[in-house]
């Protein structure tokens, strides 16, 4: 089996693999030791997660507002940008 790609590709894949493994380790540590790792107590145990959730709802709304003029009104200049969303 031969892996195709240059050194930049393999470096990027290795970096992403390290990122995934470190995220899994952080999740496991929080699961076993509790929310004290995130410096949250009983009163605000949801703060970080709800904050991220509301931020991503805003990102999704912005993506919808970008796609509407591109496809509904067939506006060509923004259609190329909407592909990335």
C-alpha positions in Angstrom: 0.0 0.0 0.0 1.4 3.4 -1.0 0.3 6.6 0.5 0.1 9.5 -1.9 0.9 13.1 -1.0 3.7 15.4 -0.3 5.3 16.2 3.1 2.9 19.1 3.7 -0.1 16.8 3.3 1.3 14.1 5.7 2.3 16.8 8.2 -1.2 18.2 8.1 -2.8 14.8 8.6 -0.4 14.1 11.5 -1.4 17.4 13.1 -5.1 16.6 12.7 -4.6 13.1 14.1 -2.8 14.6 17.2 -5.6 17.1 17.5 -8.3 14.4 17.5 -6.4 12.2 20.0 -5.8 15.2 22.3 -9.5 16.1 22.1 -10.5 12.5 22.9 -8.1 12.5 25.9 -9.6 15.8 27.2 -13.1 14.4 26.8 -12.2 11.2 28.6 -10.5 13.2 31.4 -13.6 15.4 31.8 -15.8 12.4 31.8 -13.8 10.6 34.5 -12.9 13.6 36.7 -15.9 15.8 36.3 -16.6 19.4 35.3 -14.1 20.7 37.8 -11.5 20.5 34.9 -13.4 23.2 33.1 -13.5 25.4 36.2 -17.2 25.1 36.4 -19.3 24.2 39.5 -22.8 23.0 40.1 -24.3 26.4 39.4 -22.9 26.9 36.0 -22.0 23.5 34.7 -23.7 24.2 31.4 -22.2 27.6 30.6 -19.4 26.7 28.2 -21.6 24.2 26.2 -24.6 26.5 26.0 -22.3 29.4 24.9 -20.9 27.3 22.1 -24.3 26.1 21.1 -25.7 29.6 20.8 -22.6 30.7 18.8 -23.1 27.9 16.3 -26.8 28.7 15.9 -25.7 32.2 14.8 -23.1 30.7 12.4 -25.8 28.5 10.9 -28.2 31.5 10.5 -25.4 33.5 8.8 -24.9 30.6 6.4 -28.6 30.5 5.5 -28.5 34.2 4.9 -25.6 33.8 2.6 -27.2 30.9 0.6 -30.6 32.6 0.1 -29.5 35.4 -2.3 -27.1 33.0 -4.1 -29.6 30.3 -5.0 -33.1 31.8 -4.7 -32.3 35.0 -6.6 -29.6 33.4 -8.7 -27.0 36.0 -7.7 -23.8 34.8 -9.3 -21.1 36.8 -7.5 -22.1 35.4 -4.1 -22.7 31.8 -5.4 -19.0 31.1 -5.4 -18.7 32.2 -1.8 -21.8 30.2 -0.7 -20.1 26.9 -1.9 -17.7 27.3 1.0 -20.5 27.6 3.5 
